[in-house]
Amino acid sequence: MAILIDETKRVLVQGVTGREGRARTRLMREYGTNVVGGVTPGKGGQSVLGVPVFNTPQEAVNSLGNIDISVLFVPAAGVKDAAISAIDAGIKLTVLVPDRVPVWDAMEIAAAAKANGAMFLGPNTLGALSPGKAVVGMIGGRAESARQWFKPGIPKGVGVISRSGGMASSTGYYLGQAGVRISTIVHIGGDAVLGVRIPDAALMFEADPFTEAIVIFGEIGSSQEEELAQLIVDRKVTKPVIAYIGGKAAREGTRFSHAGAIIEGGRGTHAGKVKALREAGVAVVDSFGELPEAVVNILTQMKGQSLMSEADRKATWNTAITRVEPNRVGVRGYDIAELMGRVSFGAAVYLILSGDLPSPAIARLMDAILVASIDHGATPPSALAARTVASTGATLSAAVAAGIMSINRHHGGAIEDCARQLKTIGDRATRESISLDESAARTLTAMRETGERMPGFGHRYHTKDPRTARLFELASEAGVDGVHMQAARAVEKAFASTKKALPINVDGAIGAILADLGMNPAAFNGIFMIARTPGLVTHVIEEQARERPMRRIDPVNHGYDGPPPRSMPRTSAS
Ligand SMILES: CC(C)(COP(=O)(O)OP(=O)(O)OC[C@H]1O[C@@H](n2cnc3c(N)ncnc32)[C@H](O)[C@@H]1OP(=O)(O)O)[C@@H](O)C(=O)NCCC(=O)NCCS
């Protein structure tokens, strides 16, 4: 995961037909950004690089549906109107790239954002980039260079917050050279009035499970670094922070490159910032050149082991999953021989996907998730596909692959879709200051109006899915009860109050649990595939052993001749 931007965010480009808008749209898309539309007044109906152009953000939303981020490449004089029209269209993050935006205009944008529960980054920002995922704005230049410079935060990385645009990229570059992975680089902009400031970005990184430490490129002027120090003292930011503060030589009244970098009335001095941060426990380096090593040292201390060898540093690419050496296989750092016999398969799946070993209760929960999905008879599309391909004389691998290939948005995909909807319900409750019950009810009403179905609720077979209650019981034993689980219960309540009582099904329960565990939604469908593979292998072997080649497979009309219902043998633990 990352903050502000990733590949799932739907991005609008305002000023898309202009010189910079056009060029950056191409670069952002090449890096993986999901640019869904553009806006230039009077140019609606055109398209830029296949991206449809609209006259206003509202027209774009009406035509394209939800848009998460709008990035502006509009000359300074038009920024206020452009930003406010995006905010009014319900877009929750606007990224204001232009420089020279009048301070008064920035204040009006701030007021509009506040009134609409929206955020803005900038003005005068290069934007944000989450390595390996997406970029919004101008960080990194060509996609190819950005890919080489910034190492993706898999499973975790450091978050970079910079008050300088050029140094945002340089910090990412030098950290990458030192082998440090990055979750997101954020350039907050150099102006006096800003949307997202250092303390805001630090709180976002604190909440991001895939950020392990925070790197700050600060400078003189404003009180942002001092406010961050206070957040650390108040234990609102607990992740390690490593900082460099520019402008040591600046005298009072001297502007240091950016409008916001000025010492006034003795406030915002270099010495004052360094003191406040050091007293809060931040590792503040004296020169920028020391920053990468300081970050490596802190990460090393955190992990109790050296991050990278000289050979790793020189390699053309790295993987953070498994290191194979003569006589040792280290999965996420753990010797595989030590894991074998000591951790369950569910715990190992959690380890490889998230990067860390789970607690025993979470390991039990992961096992239960895998067991819950191991098979659901011969009728699901994956089993039918695997059997059909097996009946042609295909190999085991081809037939199982056919089954796996049928696991998509409508088969297994409800896990991820449901988790996303539950997050939307949670976000809406916070944004609109309403209860989760109210947020769930409003979301369901809106979905009903557009004919959308709530994924993860109801089942074509079960009226009460036997797997769900057990999963929730194990989740509760593991202390997993975050906003997704709470939102799931709120949705059930909202359904119960209508004529159509739809209980949460196994996909919905798994989605809510995995999301509350902080697992990456991109892996959810993969977890279902991992779980379902033993079932598919068995279907293929049975098909090949028992049935005629090329038989007509009735998708529903089949009998069962396996063992009768039986109970687990009692063990001392059960
Ligand atoms: C924003 C900026 C990049 C635009 O430069 P540009 O692309 O050369 O400008 P252009 O005139 O070619 O394009 C601007 C487009 O915005 C459009 N536009 C104007 N008002 C608009 C609005 N309200 N909504 C959408 N588009 C709008 C214009 O019509 C124009 O498109 P067109 O050429 O098709 O008519 C430039 O003004 C700027 O601020 N540069 C500095 C940015 C920077 O360095 N920031 C970070 C510093 S660390």
The ligand as a Gaussian input file, in Angstrom:
#p B3LYP/6-31G(d) Opt

LIG

0 1
 C        0.706000      24.687000     -14.965000
 C        1.740000      24.822000     -16.045000
 C        2.585000      23.564000     -16.028000
 C        1.029000      24.967000     -17.393000
 O        1.998000      25.152000     -18.396000
 P        1.726000      24.785000     -19.942000
 O        1.307000      23.368000     -20.057000
 O        2.934000      25.205000     -20.693000
 O        0.516000      25.744000     -20.303000
 P       -0.436000      25.644000     -21.566000
 O       -0.919000      27.028000     -21.804000
 O        0.232000      24.909000     -22.704000
 O       -1.626000      24.685000     -21.078000
 C       -2.534000      25.018000     -20.095000
 C       -3.870000      24.445000     -20.489000
 O       -4.772000      24.599000     -19.382000
 C       -6.053000      24.956000     -19.937000
 N       -6.871000      25.568000     -18.904000
 C       -6.968000      26.860000     -18.561000
 N       -7.884000      26.989000     -17.565000
 C       -8.343000      25.743000     -17.303000
 C       -9.291000      25.199000     -16.371000
 N       -9.964000      25.973000     -15.526000
 N       -9.487000      23.868000     -16.373000
 C       -8.818000      23.056000     -17.209000
 N       -7.929000      23.517000     -18.111000
 C       -7.686000      24.850000     -18.158000
 C       -5.710000      25.874000     -21.058000
 O       -6.789000      26.041000     -21.965000
 C       -4.508000      25.185000     -21.696000
 O       -4.913000      24.188000     -22.599000
 P       -4.885000      24.527000     -24.210000
 O       -3.445000      24.818000     -24.541000
 O       -5.395000      23.266000     -24.851000
 O       -5.783000      25.696000     -24.395000
 C        2.645000      26.070000     -15.793000
 O        1.840000      27.217000     -15.794000
 C        3.393000      26.014000     -14.456000
 O        2.891000      26.443000     -13.426000
 N        4.629000      25.518000     -14.457000
 C        5.464000      25.337000     -13.260000
 C        5.045000      24.075000     -12.531000
 C        6.051000      23.616000     -11.513000
 O        7.220000      23.596000     -11.789000
 N        5.544000      23.203000     -10.326000
 C        6.260000      22.533000      -9.294000
 C        7.440000      23.220000      -8.813000
 S        8.416000      22.297000      -7.727000

